[in-house]
Amino acid sequence: MEWLARYNRVIAWCSVTRVSNTWVEQSRPGSVLVVPMLDHVRPRISKYRRSKDGGLVEEDRFEGGFIPATAAPFRPWESDSQPSIRVRSPRRSRVEPNV
């Protein structure tokens, strides 16, 4: 099914420990993948290019990251002692506690 989606750019918005095979399979040779990576040293954002043989070559690396990919929603701000937090209006940029 690789022929169904041949993207020239893949940009991930959650941190992962490895690049998904699906992302690689659905990208064209020469395409760019930007992926926030988690490792044991420091989170980073890596820029990869898919080679003609289907492999990935890391071209650049930046310090930083996003939230980790998890099976359940990742909400580090929630705990038993604090209420949930949500945005009340799409027009506001401020985050407010649930009432």
HUNORMO-V596283 format. One record per residue. N is the residue number from 1. RES is the residue in three letters. PHI is phi in whole degrees, -180 to 180 (NA if undefined). OMEGA is omega in whole degrees, 0 to 359 (none if undefined). Layout:
BEGIN
N;RES;PHI;OMEGA, N;RES;PHI;OMEGA
END
This chain:
BEGIN
1;MET;NA;181, 2;GLU;-56;183, 3;TRP;-73;182, 4;LEU;-71;183, 5;ALA;-138;181, 6;ARG;-118;185, 7;TYR;-85;176, 8;ASN;-98;175, 9;ARG;-144;172, 10;VAL;-131;179, 11;ILE;-123;181, 12;ALA;-91;181, 13;TRP;-114;174, 14;CYS;-136;182, 15;SER;-77;179, 16;VAL;-133;178, 17;THR;-91;176, 18;ARG;-152;179, 19;VAL;-75;182, 20;SER;-65;175, 21;ASN;-59;180, 22;THR;-62;178, 23;TRP;-61;180, 24;VAL;-67;181, 25;GLU;-62;183, 26;GLN;-92;176, 27;SER;-110;180, 28;ARG;-82;170, 29;PRO;-58;182, 30;GLY;90;182, 31;SER;-73;181, 32;VAL;-108;174, 33;LEU;-121;177, 34;VAL;-112;190, 35;VAL;-136;172, 36;PRO;-71;184, 37;MET;-114;172, 38;LEU;-106;172, 39;ASP;-137;185, 40;HIS;-79;183, 41;VAL;-100;183, 42;ARG;-153;173, 43;PRO;-67;180, 44;ARG;-149;172, 45;ILE;-113;183, 46;SER;-108;174, 47;LYS;-108;180, 48;TYR;-113;171, 49;ARG;-125;178, 50;ARG;-80;180, 51;SER;-82;180, 52;LYS;-64;179, 53;ASP;-85;176, 54;GLY;97;179, 55;GLY;-83;177, 56;LEU;-115;176, 57;VAL;-121;178, 58;GLU;-76;182, 59;GLU;-97;182, 60;ASP;-154;182, 61;ARG;-146;180, 62;PHE;-126;176, 63;GLU;-73;178, 64;GLY;132;180, 65;GLY;-177;178, 66;PHE;-126;180, 67;ILE;-72;180, 68;PRO;-74;174, 69;ALA;-77;180, 70;THR;-136;178, 71;ALA;-70;178, 72;ALA;-108;178, 73;PRO;-55;180, 74;PHE;-96;182, 75;ARG;-132;184, 76;PRO;-66;181, 77;TRP;-79;180, 78;GLU;-90;173, 79;SER;-152;180, 80;ASP;-64;184, 81;SER;-95;181, 82;GLN;-121;176, 83;PRO;-74;175, 84;SER;-63;178, 85;ILE;-118;177, 86;ARG;-147;176, 87;VAL;-89;184, 88;ARG;-78;183, 89;SER;-140;179, 90;PRO;-62;181, 91;ARG;-81;180, 92;ARG;-90;176, 93;SER;-98;182, 94;ARG;-83;177, 95;VAL;-100;183, 96;GLU;-123;178, 97;PRO;-70;174, 98;ASN;-63;179, 99;VAL;-111;none
END
